[in-house]
């Protein structure tokens, strides 16, 4: 499988060393925050990244609220985060990434996700994240992605860059906001919970759900969940 990695002009993908006035060589540590609601995933990410001495894991979060708190406490160069951490006190997904981009514009973002829905992934890419990595990738790809992003480049795993540019088949039926509602419903959240998370009215969320079902010609919540699974919007969709 090939991967798309674009490095910044004049820079390689490996971190550069800094020198002190005494000419002793020391590594410029790159600080990284990890965010995933599954402890096993965070452990796996940490174990892979720990092999690179120039990188330091300065914190781990299990939801969007914890991640935002860590960003205020621990300055970092890179956040590696899952897209879906739906059970915290703050919205996850595209809203979470947009908040990080607005509040911490210098922090680079590498999204590691199991979702394959191109509408959602296009919305993520439009935010200007530095990388999107599919969880089905080999662990060695994680190191390549982090190196590329920290060097100033962008990284998309596999043929994701081409798929994002290509005309989607079957994914244009829903808008990004409608896909977000379906995604959260697939995680078991109610219409009211989704409205509270995104600070919208219950009627707005109900309308977006109804529009999604009408466009897809679906008659029940069960059919909607099956659709979410089939296109990679549900937790088991990958």
C-alpha positions, 0 to 999 in steps of 0.5 A: 500500500502506498501513502501520500506524504508531502514534506515542507520545502527544504526539510526532511521528514526526520527531526533536526538536532539543535546545538548549544553554545558549547557545541554539545548536540542535544535533540530538540524534543517534539512534544506530543499529546495523544487522545483516544477513548480506548486505553489500549489504542493509546498504549499502542500509540505510545509504545510505537512513538517511545522508540523515537528519542526526539519525541516526548508524550506529554499527556493522554486524553480519553475525550475532547474535554480532557484533550482541551484541558491538556492543551491548556496545561501542556504546550505541544507541537502535535496532537494525535487524536481519534475523530470519535470520542463521543461520551465526554462533556464536549463535542468530538469529531469535526467540531472538536478539531475546529475548536482546536484549530481555532484555539491552538492554531500552532498545534499540528493535528494528526487524526487517526480514525477508523471511519471511512465515510468520505463526507466526514473525512473531507470535512476533516481535511477542509479544516487544514489538519496536517494528516489523516491516518486510518487505523487499519494501517501498519504501526510503522506507518504511524512513525512515518506520518508523525515524522512527516507532519512534524517536519512541516508536511502533510500525510494521508494514509494509503490512497486516501488523498486520491479518494478525497479528491475523487468524486464520491459514489453514494456519499454525497447524499448527506451533508457533513452536518447530517453525517455528524448527526447520523454518526452520533446516533450510531454511537447511541446518543439521543437527539437531545444529547446531540443537540446539547453537545453541538449547542443546537435546538432539538428541532434542528437535530430532528430536522437534520435526521429527518432530512438524512432519512428522506434523502436515503429513503430510509424508514426507521432508525434501524435502517439508519443504523445499518446505513451508518455501519455500511459507510463507516459512520458507526463504531463497528463500521470499519 
